[in-house]
Amino acid sequence: MILIKLALRSLYNRRASAFLTLFTIAISVMLLLSIERVRVDAKTSFSNTISGTDLIVGARTGDIQLLLSSVFRIGHANNSVSWSSYEYIKHQRGVKWTIPMSLGDSHKGQAVLGTSAGYFKHYKFAKKQPLSFRDGHAFNHLNEVVLGAQVAQKLGYKLGDSIIISHGMGNTSFHHHDDNPFTVVGILNATGTPVDKTLHIPLAAIELIHGGTGGHAEHEHEHEHEHEHEHEHEQHSDLIGEPKQITAFLIGFDSPLYTLQVRRNINQFKAEALLAIMPGVTLRELWEMLTIIEKILLLFSMVVVLVSLLGMLTTLLASLNQRRRELAILRSVGARPWHLFTLISMESLLTTFLGCLLGCGLFYILMSLAAGYLQAHAGITITIAMLSSYELMLIGAIMAAGFIVGLIPATRAYFYSLSDGMSIKI
């Protein structure tokens, strides 16, 4: 206890340099824990880019290709799903809801998704978080569009603006559907998922702008304001229509027990070559292809800790030369060499310990401030909870490394002689 008190007073006496060392360690601990927490939560959030959906069904391609085209809007589906197959599977036993999806059009490089009103009710992300509206509401008419948060922010759209859809998924399109403009009626809150970069229009509107039957005048007549609530079901039915084919569709079941059975039946579907994938499983497979990112993040955090420990070693060695007179005085009043060894070791251990405590506090402050931003812009749901066993193990490793680093100046102090500190060197 005497040595601990002496170590604390010694650190207080050199509080300026001690605080800089302590603060350096705290920053490194904060960065290490932050990178580790973001790494783990990024993996979890990536796996939850789409959640609450049991199956994604599309034309028979590869699992990852279907996931990329239907969820991430990357690439193109080589084939489509016929409407008759969709209707047949939709009415299978155990199917609770389905969301038809039609892709292939764009607006200024942003994907356009034709879907049903059920999309805004059943589509979930992160840990089964539903979509919510920042402004406006879901589409109720054929010529209405709902924007993702990033589309509205990037292109500067607001409610009531008119939008022209273009054919194709590229940034440059030479075929614009000028005869069928859409009015912005809703803007979604940011999700950090591909939903933010998507424009959502009624599925029936996809057929209409590509030369299908139907018209706005007839649709408007069916949805006069005085009958809006009375005909809500008819509205949603008309917004779907009966297209010849769709890109893919999502399925949710009454019970997870139906998932494997229906998936097997779809993959063996004789009327059409279809593929059903479980999004959670496929997302994990896709993440395994990106493990290099995890390794780079871990390597970066380790380098940060190493630099801070080397900084502490440099500070201790530099201060040791200035403390020779102090150590000699301690020897003159009866301190043994092992007392000096223990004192210097204790100082480095206390500095590391206090740095870790401060680093943990800074870590929680940083995560609390960054959680909303990471969710909205990167789709990473940060878990603000107690340190995991692995994170505690990392802190323990830093403490051990700090103690080992402190042994170097402690060993030098051990071999200092009494006369070494008493003699004046010019």
PyMOL commands that set and color helices and strands:
alter all, ss='L'
color gray80, all
select helices_A, chain A and resi 2-13+15-47+63-70+83-90+119-122+149-155+194-197+203-209+216-222+225-227+232-240+257-267+279-288+291-322+324-332+337-378+389-414+418-422
alter helices_A, ss='H'
color red, helices_A
select strands_A, chain A and resi 55-59+81-82+95-107+110-115+124-125+129-130+133-136+144-147+162-163+166-167+182-188+198-202+245-246+248-253+274-277
alter strands_A, ss='S'
color yellow, strands_A
deselect
rebuild
show_as cartoon
